[in-house]
Amino acid sequence: MTRWVLSDYGEVISAPLPAETIRELADLAGQQADEFRDRYWKFRPPYDLGQSDCAYWSAVLGRELQAEPQLVEAMVRVDVAGWMTLNPRTLAALIKFGTHAGVRLALLSNAPEPLATVIDHSGWSASFDRRFYSCRLGLAKPDPAVYEAVLDDLGATPQSVLFIDDRAENVLAATALGLQAVRFTSAEELPDQLEDWETSTR
């Protein structure tokens, strides 16, 4: 059976959202950076599940933005750009491992549609045979149903998949369904984590 490495995107393949991005978005919103950061994350889950750009940013800013499409577009543009700084060592480790171990790569990200679209159009994403996004699945990690949907799409058993994520709750949920899972801590440790899984599944 085909083996898969299923990787998270944010803060695994990508770098964390920069503080400069939060400051730029806060300036657009007319809010203090700390207040904005709290609202950015508080209202994020529905956005990751497919909520419209206007509805999300209206919630974050605390006012209806239907009549301010240029502001919504600016918020989306800055937000997506902030998530597109890659961790090159992580990406290189995944691609190298996939090639030498004969393992296929897939992506599973809690992400809104604008970010999913940009990832799909990035040259590096072609290294991932399948890409899954919460906004398109209507499901988000750590809901067990999201892992079940991915396994079904891949035609894979839980035992044939290694899941990598930086959030403990997502790793625990995957493990509960029988997937092999590791918590991402750094690009430096990732090659050893991949090799340990390869050794255990030979």
N, C-alpha and C positions, 0 to 999 in steps of 0.2 A: 504493500500500500504506500502511496505517496505520503511523504512526511512534509510537514509545514512548520515554518516559524511564523507566528502571528504576532506582529509588533504594534504597539501603540505608536502614535505620532508625537503628540505634544510632550515636551520635556524628555523624550527618548530619542527620536530622530531629529526633532527640532530642539533648539535651545529654549529655555524658559522665556516667557514674554518679558521683554526688556522694561526696565523702569522708565526709560525714555518714552516708550510707547504709551504707557499708562499716563505719563505727564502730558503727552501730546493729546491723547484722547480726553483727559480731564480738562485741558484748556478749551478744546472744542465744545465740551459739555458745560463749561462755565462752573465747574466744581473743583473743590480741593482734591488733590491726588488721592489721599487716603480715603475720603468719602467715595470718590469715584471707583477706586479699586474694590471696595466692599460691594457697591451696587453692581459693578461689572460681573462679579462672580455670583452674587445673590440671584440675579435674574438670568443667568446663563443656561441652566438646564433646559428650559423650554426652547431656547434658541438652538441648542445642540440637537433637539428632537424635531427641528424643521420649522419652528416659528419664523415669521417673516422678519426681515431686517428692520422694517419700520416699527413693528411691535416690540422687538427686543430693545432697540435703542430708545424708544419712547419710554419703556419701563425704566431703563437705566437713568435717563435724564429726568424722569418724573413729569413729563409733559408730552402731549400728543404731537408727533412729528410728521403727520400725514401731509401737512402743507409745507414741509421743509425737506424736500427730497435731496437737495444738494448737501445738506448737513448729514443726512443718513448715509449718502454715498461717501462722504468724507470719512465718517466714522468707520464704515466698512473697510474702506481702502487702508486706513491706518492700522486697524485691527488685524487684517489679514497680513499686511506687510510685517507686522510685529511677530507673527507666528512662522514666518518663512525663513528665519535664520536657522540653518541646519547645524547639527552636531556632526561634522564630517567623519569623525572617528567611529561613531555609532553606525552611520550609514555604510562606511567601508567595511566594518566588521561583519555586518549582516550580509552584505553582498558577497564578500569573500567566503564566508561560511556556506552560504547557499550554493555557491559554485563548487567548492571542493567537497562538500558533504552530500551533494546531490539532493539538496532540500529546496523546496519551493518557498517563496516569501509571500506573505500577505500582510495587509495593513488593517488595523481596526482602531478607529479613532472616534471619540466623542467630539464631533465637529459640526459647525453650521455649514449651510450650503456654500456660501462664498469661499470659505477656506477649503472645503472639499473640492470645489471646482478648480481652484488655483493649484492644489496639490496634484490633481489629475492631469493638469497641463504642464507640470514641471518635468523636465527631462529625466530626473532621477527616479520618478515614480514608476517608470516602465520596468524597473527591476523587480517590482512587486506584481506578481501574476494576478492577484485579486486585491481589491481595495474596498473596504467596508466603512461606511460612515453612519453615525447615529442619525443624522438628519434624513438620510434616505431609508434607513431601516425602520425608523420610528421607534427605535429601542436604543438604550444607552447603557454602557457599563456603569455599575456592576450587576444590572438586571441579568439573571441567568438566561433569560430568553434571547439575549443578544448573542451569547456564545452558542446557543443551540441553533440559531438562525445561520450563523457563520459556518458551523460544522456541517449543517445540512447543505449549504451552498457549495462548500468545498468537497462534499462527499467523503468527509474524513471522520475517523473515530477520535474521541478525545485523546486516546493514548498516542496518536500519531501527530499531535500538535504540541509545539512548545509556544507558550504565550508569554510575552514580555511586556511589562507595564511598570510605570514608576509609582503607581498608587497601590497601597497594600490591599485596600478593599476590592480592587479589581482583580488582583492576583488571587486573593482568597476565594472569590466567587468562581473564577475559572478552575481552581483546584478542586472545589467542591463538586464540579461536574466531571472530574476525572482528567482534565487537561494537565499536562506538565506545565508548570508556570514558575517564572522567576521574577523577582522584583528588581527592576533596573535601578542601579545606584550610580554607575558611572560608565563611561565608554571604556575606561581602562579595565574594568572587571568583566565587561561583556564577553570578550573572546573566551575567557575561562568558563563562564556560565554556559556558553554555547557548546564548548567542547565537552563539558561534563554531561550535558544532555546527549550529545552524540555518542559518548562512551556508554551511557546507560541504555541506549536503545539499539546498540549493535546486536 
